[in-house]
Amino acid sequence: MYLGILSWNVRGLGRHEKVRAVRKTIWACKAGVILLQETKLDSQKVGVCKRLRGNRFGDYAFSPEIGSAGGLLSLWDASVFVEDNRIAQDRVIIILGTLVEAKLRIGVCNVYDPNDQSERTMFWSQLKALIDSLRVPIIMGGDFNAVRTWEEKLGTSVSGASMRTFDSFIIESNMVDLPLVGGKFTWMRGGSTFSASRIDRFLLSPVIVERWPNLGQFCLPRSLSDHSPILLKVDKGARGPQPFKYFDYWADESSYFELVSYTISSSSGLGVGALLKKVKAKSKEWVM
């Protein structure tokens, strides 16, 4: 089953050449859902959405530029995703609906995180509470204005506390951060002092990764923005064979605990390696 979602901090859609470049990228990547950050559009300029949509993207969700919240725009193809509800706030848009081909109800979250560390921490806390309340698998894409490790930045000053807080948000939200294919950094700035970082990404609920084992996030070439577009898509060559992953939340499921307990108790005589292989096979059956 195909899955394609594009996320891009476009740094404004006020100029005609920027709108043309963004539309060209949207159509070239063949994504069914588009998440744009920092559109710099207010309610008076929402007509730009029509030029981006063309005939393919039948609906959109819009959050205008308010102060440092640079504006968000989410577009989707109704033949790919059918919306049934939406949440639009200053820094987040969540569209709830069903992926048509997969027959799976999910939430697609478009985010633009604050630059200020204390504001980011509060935003992540509120965002976690919000997505937890939805009780659906989440695909979250956007500009998080944060990195997880020292390797994700070059020539920029980042505090260890900021990285730990972002990493904790991802772990506590039980989200999966797939490796980035096609580049190491998603934002770059030249000039006298070159700097770069990976502040744009997709975060996924484990159910999404399990459903699409060959899913990858790809860094596309930059054009009229200092951010690269990030494309989430299924690609058989993206990551190779999907390794088996155990997720902590499984332990909270009584049915899984009972399955593992029974498998171990009924496998006397097996060596450790054979026992682990059997538990892995049973776990895969349980997930499916």
C-alpha positions as CSV (number, residue, x, y, z in Angstrom):
1,M,0.0,0.0,0.0
2,Y,1.3,3.5,-0.9
3,L,1.8,6.2,1.7
4,G,3.2,9.6,0.8
5,I,3.2,12.7,3.0
6,L,5.3,15.9,2.4
7,S,6.4,18.3,5.2
8,W,8.1,21.5,4.4
9,N,8.9,24.8,6.2
10,V,8.5,27.1,3.1
11,R,9.6,30.3,4.8
12,G,6.6,32.3,3.4
13,L,4.3,32.0,0.4
14,G,3.9,35.7,-0.3
15,R,5.9,35.7,-3.6
16,H,4.5,34.3,-6.8
17,E,7.8,32.5,-7.6
18,K,7.7,30.8,-4.1
19,V,4.1,29.6,-4.7
20,R,5.2,28.2,-8.1
21,A,8.2,26.4,-6.6
22,V,6.2,24.9,-3.8
23,R,3.5,23.7,-6.2
24,K,6.1,22.2,-8.5
25,T,7.6,20.2,-5.6
26,I,4.2,19.1,-4.3
27,W,3.2,17.7,-7.7
28,A,6.6,16.1,-8.4
29,C,6.7,14.1,-5.1
30,K,3.2,12.7,-5.7
31,A,2.3,12.9,-2.0
32,G,-1.4,12.6,-1.0
33,V,-1.0,14.8,2.1
34,I,1.0,18.1,2.3
35,L,2.1,19.8,5.6
36,L,3.5,23.3,5.2
37,Q,5.0,25.5,8.0
38,E,5.8,29.2,8.2
39,T,3.4,30.1,5.3
40,K,3.4,33.7,6.5
41,L,-0.2,33.9,5.4
42,D,-3.0,35.6,7.3
43,S,-6.8,35.1,6.8
44,Q,-6.7,37.8,4.0
45,K,-4.2,35.8,1.9
46,V,-5.8,32.4,2.1
47,G,-6.5,32.6,-1.6
48,V,-2.9,31.3,-2.1
49,C,-4.2,27.9,-1.0
50,K,-6.3,27.6,-4.1
51,R,-3.3,28.1,-6.3
52,L,-1.4,25.4,-4.5
53,R,-4.3,22.9,-4.4
54,G,-5.1,22.8,-8.2
55,N,-7.6,20.2,-9.0
56,R,-6.1,17.5,-6.9
57,F,-6.2,18.6,-3.3
58,G,-9.9,19.1,-2.5
59,D,-9.7,20.4,1.0
60,Y,-7.3,22.1,3.4
61,A,-6.9,23.2,7.0
62,F,-5.3,26.6,7.7
63,S,-3.8,28.3,10.7
64,P,-2.9,32.0,10.1
65,E,0.3,33.7,11.0
66,I,0.1,35.1,14.5
67,G,3.2,36.6,16.0
68,S,6.0,34.1,16.0
69,A,3.7,31.3,15.0
70,G,4.4,31.6,11.3
71,G,1.2,30.0,9.9
72,L,0.4,26.4,9.0
73,L,-1.3,24.8,6.0
74,S,-2.3,21.2,5.5
75,L,-3.7,19.9,2.2
76,W,-4.9,16.5,1.2
77,D,-6.2,14.4,-1.7
78,A,-9.7,13.1,-0.8
79,S,-9.0,9.9,-2.8
80,V,-6.1,9.2,-0.4
81,F,-7.3,10.6,2.9
82,V,-10.9,11.3,4.0
83,E,-11.1,13.8,6.8
84,D,-13.8,13.5,9.5
85,N,-12.5,16.1,12.1
86,R,-9.8,18.7,12.6
87,I,-8.0,20.7,15.3
88,A,-6.4,24.0,14.2
89,Q,-4.3,26.0,16.7
90,D,-1.5,28.5,16.5
91,R,1.3,26.0,16.1
92,V,-0.5,22.8,15.3
93,I,-3.1,21.4,12.9
94,I,-4.3,17.9,13.3
95,I,-6.6,16.4,10.6
96,L,-8.4,13.2,11.7
97,G,-9.6,10.8,9.1
98,T,-9.1,7.6,7.2
99,L,-6.4,6.5,4.8
100,V,-8.6,5.1,2.0
101,E,-6.4,2.3,0.7
102,A,-5.3,1.1,4.2
103,K,-8.8,1.6,5.8
104,L,-7.0,3.0,8.8
105,R,-8.1,5.9,10.9
106,I,-5.3,8.2,11.9
107,G,-4.4,11.7,12.9
108,V,-2.0,13.7,10.7
109,C,-0.3,16.4,12.7
110,N,1.4,19.5,11.2
111,V,3.6,21.3,13.8
112,Y,5.8,24.4,14.0
113,D,7.5,24.5,17.4
114,P,8.5,27.7,19.2
115,N,12.1,28.9,19.1
116,D,12.3,29.6,22.8
117,Q,13.2,26.6,24.9
118,S,10.8,27.2,27.8
119,E,7.9,27.8,25.3
120,R,8.9,24.6,23.4
121,T,8.9,22.5,26.6
122,M,5.4,23.8,27.4
123,F,4.2,23.2,23.8
124,W,5.5,19.6,23.9
125,S,3.7,18.9,27.1
126,Q,0.4,20.2,25.7
127,L,0.9,18.4,22.4
128,K,1.6,15.1,24.1
129,A,-1.6,15.5,26.1
130,L,-3.5,16.4,23.0
131,I,-2.4,13.4,20.9
132,D,-2.8,11.0,23.8
133,S,-6.4,12.1,24.1
134,L,-7.1,11.3,20.4
135,R,-6.5,7.6,20.8
136,V,-5.5,7.1,17.1
137,P,-2.2,6.4,15.4
138,I,-0.4,9.6,14.7
139,I,1.8,10.8,11.8
140,M,3.5,14.0,13.0
141,G,5.5,16.2,10.6
142,G,7.0,19.6,10.8
143,D,9.7,22.0,12.1
144,F,10.5,21.1,15.7
145,N,13.2,23.7,16.1
146,A,15.2,21.2,18.1
147,V,17.6,18.3,17.6
148,R,18.0,15.0,19.4
149,T,21.8,14.6,19.3
150,W,25.0,16.6,18.8
151,E,25.4,14.8,15.4
152,E,22.2,16.5,14.2
153,K,23.8,20.0,14.2
154,L,26.8,21.8,12.8
155,G,27.9,25.3,13.7
156,T,24.9,26.1,15.8
157,S,24.7,26.4,19.6
158,V,22.3,23.9,21.2
159,S,22.0,23.1,24.9
160,G,22.1,19.6,26.2
161,A,18.9,20.3,28.2
162,S,17.1,21.2,25.0
163,M,18.1,17.9,23.4
164,R,17.2,15.9,26.4
165,T,13.8,17.5,26.6
166,F,13.1,16.9,22.9
167,D,14.2,13.3,23.2
168,S,12.1,12.8,26.3
169,F,9.0,14.1,24.4
170,I,9.6,11.6,21.6
171,I,10.1,8.7,24.0
172,E,7.2,9.6,26.4
173,S,4.9,10.1,23.4
174,N,6.0,6.6,22.2
175,M,6.8,7.9,18.8
176,V,9.2,6.5,16.2
177,D,11.9,8.7,14.5
178,L,13.0,6.9,11.4
179,P,16.5,7.5,10.0
180,L,16.7,10.4,7.5
181,V,17.6,9.2,3.9
182,G,19.2,11.5,1.4
183,G,20.9,14.0,3.7
184,K,22.1,14.6,7.2
185,F,20.6,18.1,7.8
186,T,17.2,19.6,6.9
187,W,18.1,23.2,7.5
188,M,21.2,25.1,6.3
189,R,22.4,28.6,6.3
190,G,25.5,29.9,4.5
191,G,27.4,33.2,4.8
192,S,30.5,33.8,6.8
193,T,29.6,31.1,9.3
194,F,28.0,27.9,7.9
195,S,25.4,26.2,10.1
196,A,23.1,23.3,9.7
197,S,20.8,21.1,11.7
198,R,18.2,18.4,11.4
199,I,15.2,20.3,12.9
200,D,12.6,19.0,10.5
201,R,11.3,15.4,10.7
202,F,8.4,13.0,10.9
203,L,7.5,11.2,14.1
204,L,5.2,8.2,13.9
205,S,3.1,6.0,16.1
206,P,4.5,2.4,16.2
207,V,1.3,1.1,14.5
208,I,2.3,3.1,11.4
209,V,5.8,1.6,11.3
210,E,4.4,-1.9,11.8
211,R,1.8,-1.4,9.0
212,W,4.3,0.0,6.5
213,P,7.6,-1.8,7.3
214,N,9.4,-0.1,4.3
215,L,8.5,3.4,5.3
216,G,11.2,6.0,5.1
217,Q,11.6,9.7,5.5
218,F,13.6,11.4,2.7
219,C,15.4,14.7,2.6
220,L,14.6,16.4,-0.8
221,P,16.7,19.1,-2.4
222,R,16.3,22.7,-1.1
223,S,15.0,25.3,-3.5
224,L,13.6,28.7,-2.3
225,S,13.7,27.9,1.4
226,D,16.6,27.2,3.7
227,H,14.7,24.1,4.8
228,S,14.6,20.9,2.8
229,P,11.2,19.3,2.1
230,I,10.9,16.0,3.9
231,L,9.0,13.2,2.2
232,L,7.5,10.3,4.1
233,K,6.9,7.4,1.7
234,V,7.0,3.7,1.2
235,D,10.2,2.6,-0.5
236,K,11.5,-1.0,-0.6
237,G,15.1,0.2,-0.7
238,A,14.7,2.8,2.1
239,R,15.8,0.8,5.1
240,G,16.2,-2.8,3.9
241,P,14.5,-5.6,5.8
242,Q,12.6,-4.2,8.7
243,P,14.2,-5.4,12.0
244,F,11.9,-6.7,14.7
245,K,11.2,-4.0,17.3
246,Y,9.8,-4.4,20.7
247,F,7.8,-1.4,22.0
248,D,7.4,-0.7,25.7
249,Y,3.7,-0.1,25.5
250,W,3.2,-3.8,24.6
251,A,4.0,-4.7,28.3
252,D,0.9,-2.8,29.4
253,E,-1.3,-5.1,27.3
254,S,-2.5,-8.0,29.4
255,S,-3.0,-10.1,26.3
256,Y,0.6,-9.7,25.3
257,F,1.9,-10.5,28.8
258,E,-0.2,-13.6,28.9
259,L,1.1,-14.6,25.4
260,V,4.7,-14.3,26.4
261,S,4.2,-16.1,29.8
262,Y,2.4,-19.0,28.1
263,T,5.1,-19.2,25.3
264,I,7.9,-19.4,27.9
265,S,6.1,-21.8,30.2
266,S,5.3,-24.2,27.3
267,S,8.8,-24.2,25.8
268,S,10.8,-26.1,28.4
269,G,13.9,-27.6,26.9
270,L,14.5,-24.9,24.4
271,G,17.8,-22.9,24.5
272,V,17.8,-19.2,25.0
273,G,18.3,-18.5,21.3
274,A,15.4,-20.8,20.2
275,L,13.2,-19.4,22.9
276,L,13.8,-15.8,21.9
277,K,13.1,-16.8,18.2
278,K,9.8,-18.4,19.3
279,V,8.7,-15.3,21.4
280,K,9.6,-13.1,18.4
281,A,7.4,-15.1,16.1
282,K,4.5,-15.1,18.5
283,S,4.9,-11.4,19.1
284,K,4.7,-10.7,15.3
285,E,1.5,-12.8,15.2
286,W,0.1,-10.8,18.2
287,V,0.9,-7.4,16.5
288,M,-0.8,-8.5,13.2
